[in-house]
Amino acid sequence: MLALLVTAALAVAAPPPAATPLPSAVGPTADRLAAATGTLQSEIGDWREAGTSRPPRALLLWALYQQRLYLALGLATPRFADAVVARLPARLRADARDTILARRSLVRLTPPTTLPLSAFRTGPAEPAERLLAHYREAERRFGVPWEVLAAVNFIETAFGKVRSRSSAGAQGPMQFLPATWRAYGLGGDIDDPRDAILGAANLLRASGAPRDLRGALYAYNHSTLYVDAVLAYAGVIRRNPRAFDGFHAWQVFVRTPSGYRRITRV
């Protein structure tokens, strides 16, 4: 009952400022994650109904708060994270469990960077509805579920917000090596979101998708942790299409030896 009251109170409150301190105990963390998720979903619904092009600042701030909670849970002990999930309303548990699984997998996959923050270039992502059209076109042509393509795009470059090349030389919204792009890029522009998404779907189809999604994703990035993260995020988006808009509103954080640093602005 207390959790429901806290959730209701936060849901009507102003969005938390960007640097709002995070709770450290299980109960308050669960309460605030439930409030942030519920309010974010409501903000997304209102925004979509209004039909405006850019998400309102309140939506971005709630998305940032939810993201910061999940970043912390991805670093927390499994016992703490599991206890938080158990305290959430039942309707939120599956999505929370998969989001934490994705975050934990990515933490294990990618060590903290020692590069200066100035080494990372960022820019605006293509609008969510336009990206969704590209994913669905690629699904029609190659049979790869659009949620999987969205999850790959999310993990690789935060939907195109990250503009830097990888240490291995991969580039573009779906992070292709130039040689791989020449083989699967369909003659398109490696930096163009639509072309990159179609190229990724082409590569995944050639690698066994949709029949063997795990094998195809492993061919895309040779890591079971990567595969787990993609499929976990795809599961969240499949169950709750508004989660795609929420993830699209997340900011770019860089994990450093001293913790996460945000390098994009709300």
C-alpha positions as CSV (number, residue, x, y, z in Angstrom):
1,M,0.0,0.0,0.0
2,L,2.8,2.4,0.9
3,A,4.5,1.7,-2.5
4,L,1.2,2.6,-4.3
5,L,0.8,5.8,-2.4
6,V,4.4,6.8,-3.1
7,T,3.9,5.9,-6.8
8,A,0.8,8.0,-7.0
9,A,2.4,11.0,-5.3
10,L,5.5,11.0,-7.6
11,A,3.3,10.5,-10.7
12,V,1.7,13.9,-10.3
13,A,4.9,15.6,-9.2
14,A,7.2,17.7,-11.4
15,P,9.9,15.6,-13.1
16,P,13.0,15.2,-11.1
17,P,16.0,17.4,-12.0
18,A,18.7,15.8,-14.0
19,A,21.1,15.4,-11.0
20,T,18.5,14.2,-8.4
21,P,20.1,11.8,-6.0
22,L,19.1,8.2,-6.3
23,P,17.9,6.1,-3.4
24,S,20.2,3.4,-2.0
25,A,17.7,1.0,-0.3
26,V,15.5,-1.6,-2.0
27,G,12.1,-0.2,-1.1
28,P,12.7,3.4,-2.2
29,T,14.4,2.2,-5.4
30,A,11.4,0.1,-6.3
31,D,9.0,2.9,-5.5
32,R,10.8,5.4,-7.6
33,L,11.4,3.1,-10.5
34,A,7.7,2.3,-10.6
35,A,6.8,6.0,-10.4
36,A,9.3,6.9,-13.1
37,T,8.2,4.1,-15.4
38,G,4.5,4.8,-14.9
39,T,4.8,8.6,-15.4
40,L,7.1,8.1,-18.4
41,Q,4.5,5.9,-20.1
42,S,1.9,8.5,-19.4
43,E,4.0,11.3,-20.8
44,I,4.7,9.3,-23.9
45,G,1.0,8.7,-24.4
46,D,0.2,12.4,-24.0
47,W,3.0,13.3,-26.4
48,R,1.9,10.9,-29.1
49,E,-1.7,12.1,-28.7
50,A,-0.6,15.7,-29.1
51,G,1.3,14.9,-32.3
52,T,4.2,17.2,-31.7
53,S,7.6,16.4,-33.2
54,R,9.9,16.8,-30.2
55,P,9.3,15.1,-26.9
56,P,8.6,17.6,-24.1
57,R,11.2,18.3,-21.5
58,A,9.2,16.6,-18.8
59,L,9.2,13.3,-20.8
60,L,13.0,13.6,-21.2
61,L,13.6,14.2,-17.5
62,W,11.4,11.2,-16.5
63,A,13.3,9.1,-19.1
64,L,16.6,10.2,-17.7
65,Y,15.6,9.4,-14.1
66,Q,14.4,5.9,-15.1
67,Q,17.6,5.4,-17.0
68,R,19.8,6.4,-14.1
69,L,17.9,4.0,-11.9
70,Y,18.5,1.2,-14.4
71,L,22.2,2.1,-14.8
72,A,22.6,1.8,-11.0
73,L,20.7,-1.5,-11.0
74,G,22.9,-2.9,-13.7
75,L,25.9,-2.4,-11.4
76,A,24.1,-3.6,-8.2
77,T,24.4,-7.1,-6.8
78,P,21.9,-9.6,-8.3
79,R,20.4,-10.0,-4.8
80,F,19.7,-6.2,-4.6
81,A,18.3,-6.0,-8.1
82,D,16.1,-9.1,-7.7
83,A,14.7,-7.6,-4.5
84,V,13.8,-4.4,-6.3
85,V,12.1,-6.2,-9.1
86,A,10.1,-8.3,-6.5
87,R,8.8,-5.0,-5.0
88,L,7.5,-3.6,-8.3
89,P,3.9,-3.9,-9.4
90,A,3.4,-7.2,-11.2
91,R,2.8,-5.5,-14.6
92,L,6.3,-3.9,-14.5
93,R,8.4,-6.9,-13.4
94,A,9.1,-8.6,-16.7
95,D,10.2,-5.4,-18.4
96,A,12.3,-4.4,-15.4
97,R,13.9,-7.9,-15.2
98,D,14.9,-7.8,-18.9
99,T,16.1,-4.3,-18.8
100,I,18.4,-5.1,-15.8
101,L,19.5,-8.2,-17.6
102,A,20.5,-6.1,-20.6
103,R,22.3,-3.6,-18.5
104,R,24.2,-6.3,-16.6
105,S,25.2,-8.0,-19.8
106,L,26.5,-4.8,-21.3
107,V,28.4,-3.9,-18.1
108,R,30.2,-7.3,-18.3
109,L,30.8,-6.9,-22.1
110,T,32.2,-3.4,-22.0
111,P,34.8,-2.3,-19.4
112,P,35.0,1.3,-18.3
113,T,36.7,3.5,-20.9
114,T,40.0,5.3,-20.2
115,L,39.4,7.7,-23.1
116,P,38.7,11.3,-22.4
117,L,35.0,12.3,-22.8
118,S,36.0,14.6,-25.6
119,A,36.8,11.5,-27.7
120,F,33.1,10.7,-28.0
121,R,31.0,12.5,-30.6
122,T,27.3,12.7,-30.3
123,G,24.4,14.1,-32.3
124,P,20.6,13.9,-32.3
125,A,18.9,10.6,-33.1
126,E,16.5,10.4,-36.0
127,P,12.9,10.8,-34.7
128,A,11.5,7.6,-33.2
129,E,8.6,7.4,-35.7
130,R,11.0,7.6,-38.6
131,L,13.3,4.9,-37.2
132,L,10.2,2.7,-36.6
133,A,9.3,3.1,-40.2
134,H,12.8,1.9,-41.2
135,Y,12.7,-1.1,-38.8
136,R,9.3,-2.1,-40.2
137,E,10.5,-1.8,-43.8
138,A,13.5,-3.9,-43.0
139,E,11.3,-6.5,-41.2
140,R,9.1,-6.7,-44.4
141,R,12.1,-7.2,-46.7
142,F,14.2,-9.5,-44.6
143,G,12.0,-11.1,-41.9
144,V,14.0,-9.8,-39.0
145,P,11.7,-8.7,-36.1
146,W,11.6,-4.9,-35.9
147,E,12.1,-5.0,-32.1
148,V,15.5,-6.9,-32.7
149,L,16.6,-4.2,-35.1
150,A,15.6,-1.5,-32.7
151,A,17.5,-3.2,-29.9
152,V,20.7,-3.5,-32.0
153,N,20.4,0.2,-33.0
154,F,19.9,1.1,-29.3
155,I,22.9,-0.9,-28.0
156,E,25.2,0.1,-30.8
157,T,24.8,3.8,-30.9
158,A,21.8,4.8,-28.7
159,F,19.7,5.1,-31.9
160,G,22.4,7.1,-33.7
161,K,23.2,9.5,-31.0
162,V,26.7,8.2,-30.7
163,R,28.6,9.3,-33.8
164,S,32.1,8.1,-33.0
165,R,33.7,5.1,-34.7
166,S,34.5,2.1,-32.5
167,S,38.1,1.2,-31.6
168,A,37.9,-1.5,-34.3
169,G,36.8,1.0,-36.9
170,A,33.1,0.2,-37.0
171,Q,30.9,3.2,-38.0
172,G,27.4,4.4,-38.6
173,P,24.2,3.9,-36.6
174,M,24.5,0.1,-36.7
175,Q,28.3,0.0,-36.4
176,F,29.5,-1.7,-39.5
177,L,33.1,-2.5,-40.4
178,P,33.7,-1.1,-43.9
179,A,34.4,-4.6,-45.3
180,T,31.2,-6.0,-43.9
181,W,29.3,-3.0,-45.2
182,R,30.6,-3.6,-48.7
183,A,29.2,-7.1,-48.5
184,Y,25.8,-6.4,-46.9
185,G,25.1,-2.6,-47.2
186,L,23.1,-2.9,-50.4
187,G,25.1,-0.1,-51.9
188,G,23.8,2.4,-49.4
189,D,25.4,5.0,-47.1
190,I,26.9,3.5,-44.0
191,D,26.0,6.7,-42.0
192,D,22.4,6.9,-43.2
193,P,19.9,5.4,-40.6
194,R,17.6,3.8,-43.2
195,D,20.5,2.3,-45.2
196,A,22.2,1.1,-42.0
197,I,19.1,-0.6,-40.7
198,L,18.4,-2.3,-44.0
199,G,22.0,-3.4,-44.1
200,A,21.9,-4.8,-40.6
201,A,18.7,-6.8,-41.5
202,N,20.4,-8.1,-44.6
203,L,23.4,-9.3,-42.6
204,L,21.2,-10.9,-39.9
205,R,19.1,-12.6,-42.5
206,A,22.2,-14.0,-44.2
207,S,23.4,-15.2,-40.8
208,G,20.2,-17.2,-40.0
209,A,17.5,-14.8,-38.9
210,P,14.7,-15.0,-38.2
211,R,14.9,-18.8,-37.8
212,D,18.0,-18.6,-35.6
213,L,18.1,-15.1,-34.0
214,R,20.6,-16.0,-31.4
215,G,23.0,-17.4,-34.0
216,A,22.5,-14.4,-36.3
217,L,23.1,-11.9,-33.5
218,Y,26.2,-13.8,-32.5
219,A,27.5,-13.4,-36.1
220,Y,26.8,-9.7,-35.8
221,N,28.8,-9.4,-32.6
222,H,30.7,-12.5,-31.3
223,S,29.5,-12.3,-27.7
224,T,26.8,-14.2,-25.9
225,L,26.5,-11.2,-23.6
226,Y,25.7,-9.0,-26.6
227,V,23.1,-11.5,-27.8
228,D,21.5,-11.6,-24.3
229,A,21.3,-7.8,-24.2
230,V,19.8,-7.5,-27.6
231,L,17.1,-10.1,-27.0
232,A,16.3,-8.7,-23.5
233,Y,15.8,-5.2,-24.8
234,A,13.8,-6.6,-27.8
235,G,11.6,-8.5,-25.4
236,V,10.8,-5.3,-23.5
237,I,9.9,-3.4,-26.7
238,R,7.8,-6.3,-28.0
239,R,5.7,-6.5,-24.8
240,N,5.4,-2.7,-24.5
241,P,5.7,-0.6,-27.7
242,R,5.9,2.6,-25.6
243,A,9.1,1.3,-24.2
244,F,10.7,2.0,-27.6
245,D,9.9,5.7,-27.2
246,G,11.2,5.6,-23.6
247,F,14.5,4.0,-24.7
248,H,14.7,6.5,-27.5
249,A,14.5,9.3,-25.0
250,W,17.4,8.0,-22.9
251,Q,20.6,9.9,-22.9
252,V,24.2,8.8,-23.7
253,F,26.3,7.9,-20.7
254,V,29.9,6.8,-20.8
255,R,31.1,4.4,-18.1
256,T,34.4,5.6,-16.7
257,P,36.6,4.2,-13.9
258,S,34.9,6.7,-11.5
259,G,31.3,5.9,-12.6
260,Y,28.9,6.9,-15.4
261,R,29.2,10.3,-17.0
262,R,26.4,11.8,-19.1
263,I,27.6,13.4,-22.4
264,T,24.3,14.5,-23.9
265,R,21.9,17.1,-22.7
266,V,18.2,16.9,-21.9
